[in-house]
Amino acid sequence: MAFHTDDISMNTIVGVGSLITGNIYSAGIARIDGDINGKIESAGHVWIGSAARIKADIIAHSVDVCGGVIEGDILAPEGVHLYPKAVVLGDIVTKHLQLDGNVLVNGECITLSDEEAFEEAKNHWIDVKAVSGKTFIVHEN
């Protein structure tokens, strides 16, 4: 199940065998099948493939992790879906979380569907990250 996004255009594709060291900013859907060491930020949806090895925080409208390994936090207000064999070594902050069987999450999960409660918890989580020395910057549009 992919989460709904208004923009259905695929703006960014990182193929298997590719390695990017640095930040990725996408205006629409980003599909990552390669390796990323940096930060991933998308105004739309981020799709992580089974061959992907991500060492980055991900900020997006929604995220599907179809296998692969993410070492970093995920902030995706509209939803996060972890498919079988997905590994997330970091926190997940979202309104909707779907976990299929055989996934691994090592981090804090904040899942609140109420908009006001979600915004309060998200802002508190960002503040805690800043105080703990792990800066997590969210660019507001």
KAFENZI-V766858 format. One record per helix or strand. SS is the DSSP state (hx for helix, st for strand). FROM is the first residue (numbers start at 1). TO is the last residue. If there is no record, write none. Layout:
SS_FROM_TO, SS_FROM_TO
This chain:
st_10_14, st_19_26, st_29_32, st_35_42, st_45_48, st_53_65, st_69_71, st_74_82, st_87_89, st_92_94, st_97_99, st_104_105, st_109_111, hx_115_131
